[in-house]
């Protein structure tokens, strides 16, 4: 599914504003070349405020989708990590209103299903473990669908994202197609993310090749990630493609390298949830009526579009 990518230069906040607050990295990433990364790749520095276009409030309830909800369910508690580069969730200038692609999708699905949406802030690392406790019904935060997570979590997909890299402009790196290219380097990423897991699980590739291992440097604040690269403490950042493209566009002296791999991204639920069929139907309804495309265009992520939602699909493999 594709949508047009009108200019998004006017809709994003300067990165200087982003790095001044505590920011948590999200779970996975996406994008490749301009044809699949949407307008995020076009975001330019000094380009105005976080987008506030209302693409949700006029969405009508869909009785057929709502009928798939378990009996008696009239609302859901959604856990969200606040703070991040667009399209991640952050506060508007009033310090109260949440804005971000995940928030728009959660609100849109709630409209389709006629649900009351209760949002609660939570650290990224805490959301998935808490789903099984009943504290939250749904988790949002760009959670990538992985084999490991599928053991304890159910997902309803709504975008396709992935993992990518960025570095300083003076780096000799131009594209990372094999983690052995990173041997001997310091890699900055977010704690508890699929990026950290990918890097740690594959550290052996350097030893196998007779090379010095790369060092994984994890941070809970995204501003600290970028500072580590700018100041030379880290050589490369691994994060979401949409987030990387935006951040690089806002900062001098950095460059986006490439998409490394793709992952489906979804609403997260405890294993065996009865909410999944209704949420899948709601996402499909949003795709069918054009709301889905409007949300992606608002956040400059049209390259992350999917054609239909799935419940707990297998992890995408290269």
C-alpha positions as CSV (number, residue, x, y, z in Angstrom):
1,X,0.0,0.0,0.0
2,X,1.4,3.4,-1.0
3,X,0.2,6.9,-0.4
4,X,1.5,10.2,-1.7
5,X,4.2,12.0,0.3
6,X,3.4,15.7,0.4
7,X,6.1,17.8,2.0
8,X,6.6,17.3,5.7
9,X,9.2,20.0,6.2
10,X,6.7,22.2,8.1
11,X,5.5,19.7,10.7
12,X,8.5,18.6,12.9
13,X,10.2,20.2,15.9
14,X,13.9,21.0,15.8
15,X,16.0,18.3,17.3
16,X,17.4,20.7,19.8
17,X,14.1,20.7,21.5
18,X,14.0,16.9,21.5
19,X,17.4,16.3,23.1
20,X,16.6,18.7,25.9
21,X,14.2,16.2,27.5
22,X,14.4,12.7,28.7
23,X,13.8,10.4,25.7
24,X,13.4,6.6,25.6
25,X,14.3,4.6,22.5
26,X,11.6,2.6,20.9
27,X,11.5,-1.0,20.0
28,X,12.3,-1.5,16.4
29,X,12.6,0.4,13.1
30,X,12.0,0.6,9.4
31,X,12.7,2.2,6.1
32,X,15.3,1.8,3.4
33,X,15.6,4.1,0.5
34,X,13.3,7.1,-0.1
35,X,10.7,4.9,-1.8
36,X,10.0,3.0,1.4
37,X,10.8,5.6,4.1
38,X,8.0,8.0,3.2
39,X,8.2,11.7,4.1
40,X,10.4,11.2,7.2
41,X,13.4,11.2,5.1
42,X,12.5,14.6,3.9
43,X,12.1,16.3,7.3
44,X,14.4,19.2,7.5
45,X,16.0,21.0,10.4
46,X,14.2,24.0,11.9
47,X,10.9,22.9,10.6
48,X,8.2,24.0,12.9
49,X,6.1,22.1,15.5
50,X,5.0,18.5,16.0
51,X,2.1,17.8,13.7
52,X,-1.3,18.5,15.3
53,X,-3.7,17.7,12.4
54,X,-6.8,15.9,13.8
55,X,-7.1,12.7,11.8
56,X,-9.0,10.8,14.5
57,X,-12.0,12.6,16.0
58,X,-14.4,12.2,13.0
59,X,-13.9,8.4,12.8
60,X,-17.3,6.6,13.3
61,X,-17.8,3.4,15.2
62,X,-17.9,0.3,13.1
63,X,-20.5,-2.1,14.5
64,X,-19.2,-5.1,12.8
65,X,-15.7,-4.6,14.2
66,X,-17.0,-3.7,17.7
67,X,-19.1,-6.9,17.8
68,X,-15.8,-8.8,17.9
69,X,-14.9,-7.4,21.4
70,X,-15.3,-9.7,24.4
71,X,-18.6,-9.2,26.2
72,X,-18.6,-6.4,28.7
73,X,-15.5,-4.6,27.4
74,X,-16.1,-0.9,27.1
75,X,-12.6,0.5,27.5
76,X,-8.9,-0.4,27.5
77,X,-5.9,0.8,29.4
78,X,-3.0,1.5,27.1
79,X,0.6,1.8,28.3
80,X,2.8,4.1,26.3
81,X,6.4,5.3,26.6
82,X,6.4,9.1,26.3
83,X,9.4,10.8,24.8
84,X,11.1,10.3,21.5
85,X,11.8,11.7,18.1
86,X,8.8,11.9,15.9
87,X,6.9,9.8,15.0
88,X,7.4,8.6,18.6
89,X,5.1,9.7,21.4
90,X,5.8,13.0,23.2
91,X,3.9,15.9,24.7
92,X,2.7,19.0,22.9
93,X,3.6,22.4,24.2
94,X,0.9,22.3,26.8
95,X,2.8,19.5,28.6
96,X,-0.3,17.4,28.8
97,X,-1.5,16.4,25.4
98,X,0.2,13.3,23.9
99,X,1.1,13.3,20.3
100,X,2.6,10.6,18.1
101,X,1.9,8.0,15.5
102,X,1.2,5.3,18.0
103,X,-1.2,7.5,19.9
104,X,-3.1,8.3,16.7
105,X,-3.4,4.7,15.9
106,X,-4.6,3.8,19.4
107,X,-7.1,6.5,19.4
108,X,-8.3,5.6,15.9
109,X,-8.8,2.0,16.8
110,X,-10.7,3.0,20.0
111,X,-13.0,5.2,17.8
112,X,-13.7,2.3,15.4
113,X,-14.5,0.0,18.3
114,X,-16.4,2.5,20.5
115,X,-13.9,2.0,23.4
116,X,-12.9,4.4,26.1
117,X,-9.1,4.8,25.8
118,X,-7.2,5.2,29.1
119,X,-3.5,6.0,28.6
120,X,-0.8,5.4,31.2
121,X,2.9,6.4,31.0
122,X,5.4,3.6,31.4
123,X,9.0,3.0,30.7
124,X,9.6,1.1,27.5
125,X,11.3,-1.9,29.3
126,X,8.3,-2.2,31.7
127,X,5.4,-2.5,29.3
128,X,5.7,-6.0,27.9
129,X,6.3,-7.7,31.2
130,X,3.4,-5.9,32.8
131,X,0.8,-7.0,30.2
132,X,0.5,-10.4,31.8
133,X,-0.2,-8.9,35.2
134,X,-3.4,-7.2,34.1
135,X,-2.0,-3.7,34.8
136,X,-2.4,-2.8,31.2
137,X,-4.6,-4.2,28.4
138,X,-2.4,-2.9,25.5
139,X,1.1,-1.7,25.0
140,X,2.2,0.7,22.3
141,X,5.7,2.0,21.6
142,X,6.8,0.7,18.2
143,X,7.0,-2.9,19.4
144,X,8.6,-5.1,16.8
145,X,7.2,-8.6,16.4
146,X,10.0,-11.1,17.2
147,X,10.1,-14.8,17.8
148,X,11.2,-14.2,21.4
149,X,8.4,-11.8,22.2
150,X,5.8,-14.1,20.5
151,X,6.5,-16.7,23.3
152,X,4.7,-14.4,25.8
153,X,3.0,-11.6,23.8
154,X,0.3,-11.4,21.2
155,X,0.5,-8.7,18.5
156,X,-1.9,-7.0,16.2
157,X,0.2,-5.4,13.4
158,X,-0.4,-1.9,12.1
159,X,2.9,-0.8,10.4
160,X,6.0,-2.4,9.1
161,X,9.2,-0.9,10.5
162,X,12.7,-2.2,11.1
163,X,16.3,-1.6,12.2
164,X,18.8,0.8,10.8
165,X,22.0,2.7,11.4
166,X,23.3,6.2,11.5
167,X,26.8,7.7,12.1
168,X,28.9,10.9,11.8
169,X,29.4,12.4,8.4
170,X,33.1,11.8,8.6
171,X,32.7,8.1,9.1
172,X,34.0,5.8,6.3
173,X,30.9,3.7,6.7
174,X,28.4,4.1,3.9
175,X,26.2,1.1,4.5
176,X,26.0,-1.8,7.0
177,X,25.0,-5.0,5.4
178,X,26.9,-7.3,7.8
179,X,27.5,-6.8,11.5
180,X,31.1,-7.8,10.9
181,X,31.5,-4.3,9.4
182,X,31.0,-3.0,13.0
183,X,33.8,-5.1,14.6
184,X,36.0,-3.0,16.9
185,X,33.5,-0.1,17.0
186,X,31.2,1.2,19.7
187,X,27.5,0.9,18.9
188,X,25.0,3.1,20.8
189,X,21.4,1.9,21.2
190,X,18.5,1.7,23.6
191,X,18.3,-0.6,26.5
192,X,15.7,-3.4,26.3
193,X,15.2,-3.0,22.5
194,X,15.4,-5.3,19.6
195,X,18.5,-3.4,18.6
196,X,20.3,-4.4,21.8
197,X,19.1,-8.0,21.4
198,X,20.3,-8.2,17.8
199,X,23.7,-6.8,18.6
200,X,24.3,-9.0,21.6
201,X,23.0,-12.1,19.9
202,X,25.4,-11.6,17.1
203,X,28.6,-10.5,18.9
204,X,30.2,-13.8,18.1
205,X,30.5,-12.9,14.4
206,X,33.5,-10.8,15.1
207,X,35.3,-13.5,17.0
208,X,34.4,-16.0,14.4
209,X,36.0,-13.8,11.8
210,X,39.1,-13.3,14.0
211,X,38.3,-9.7,14.7
212,X,37.9,-7.5,17.8
213,X,34.3,-7.6,19.0
214,X,32.1,-4.5,18.8
215,X,31.0,-2.9,22.1
216,X,27.3,-2.4,22.7
217,X,26.6,0.9,24.6
218,X,23.0,1.1,25.9
219,X,21.2,4.3,27.0
220,X,17.8,5.0,28.4
221,X,17.8,8.5,27.0
222,X,17.8,9.1,23.3
223,X,19.5,12.5,23.8
224,X,22.4,10.6,25.4
225,X,22.6,8.3,22.4
226,X,23.1,11.1,20.0
227,X,25.5,13.0,22.3
228,X,27.7,9.9,22.5
229,X,28.0,9.8,18.7
230,X,28.5,13.5,18.3
231,X,31.2,13.6,21.0
232,X,33.0,10.5,19.6
233,X,32.2,8.1,22.5
234,X,30.2,5.9,20.1
235,X,30.8,5.3,16.4
236,X,27.4,4.2,15.2
237,X,23.7,4.4,16.3
238,X,21.3,1.5,15.8
239,X,17.6,2.4,16.1
240,X,14.4,2.8,14.2
241,X,14.7,3.9,10.6
242,X,11.9,6.5,10.9
243,X,13.4,7.9,14.1
244,X,16.9,7.8,12.6
245,X,15.9,9.7,9.4
246,X,14.2,12.4,11.4
247,X,17.0,12.8,13.9
248,X,19.7,12.9,11.3
249,X,17.7,15.6,9.4
250,X,17.7,17.7,12.5
251,X,21.4,17.5,13.4
252,X,24.4,18.7,11.5
253,X,27.4,16.3,11.1
254,X,25.4,13.1,11.0
255,X,24.3,10.8,8.2
256,X,21.8,8.0,7.8
257,X,23.4,4.7,6.7
258,X,20.7,2.3,5.7
259,X,17.9,-0.1,6.6
260,X,19.4,-3.3,8.1
261,X,16.2,-5.4,8.4
262,X,12.5,-5.1,8.7
263,X,10.0,-6.1,11.4
264,X,6.3,-5.9,11.7
265,X,5.2,-3.6,14.5
266,X,2.0,-4.1,16.5
267,X,-0.2,-3.4,19.4
268,X,1.1,-5.7,22.2
269,X,-1.2,-7.8,24.4
270,X,-0.8,-10.6,26.9
271,X,-0.7,-14.0,25.3
272,X,-4.1,-15.4,24.5
273,X,-5.9,-12.1,24.5
274,X,-9.5,-12.0,23.3
275,X,-9.0,-8.4,22.1
276,X,-6.9,-9.2,19.1
277,X,-9.7,-10.0,16.5
278,X,-11.4,-6.7,17.2
279,X,-8.2,-4.7,17.0
280,X,-7.3,-6.4,13.8
281,X,-10.7,-5.7,12.3
282,X,-10.4,-2.0,13.4
283,X,-7.0,-1.6,11.7
284,X,-8.3,-3.1,8.5
285,X,-11.3,-0.8,8.7
286,X,-8.9,2.2,9.0
287,X,-7.0,1.0,6.0
288,X,-10.1,0.6,4.0
289,X,-11.6,4.0,4.7
290,X,-8.4,6.0,4.1
291,X,-7.8,7.0,7.8
292,X,-4.7,4.8,7.9
293,X,-3.1,6.6,5.0
294,X,-3.9,10.0,6.5
295,X,-2.2,9.0,9.8
296,X,1.0,7.8,8.0
297,X,1.1,10.9,5.9
298,X,0.7,13.1,8.9
299,X,3.8,11.5,10.5
300,X,5.8,11.1,7.3
301,X,5.9,7.3,7.5
302,X,4.1,6.3,4.3
303,X,6.9,3.8,3.6
304,X,5.8,1.8,6.7
305,X,2.3,1.0,5.3
306,X,0.9,-2.5,5.4
307,X,-1.9,-3.8,3.3
308,X,-3.7,-5.7,6.1
309,X,-3.4,-6.3,9.8
310,X,-2.3,-9.7,11.2
311,X,-2.5,-11.3,14.6
312,X,0.9,-12.5,15.8
313,X,2.6,-13.2,12.5
314,X,6.0,-14.9,12.5
315,X,9.0,-12.7,12.7
316,X,10.1,-11.4,9.4
317,X,13.3,-13.0,8.2
318,X,15.9,-11.7,5.8
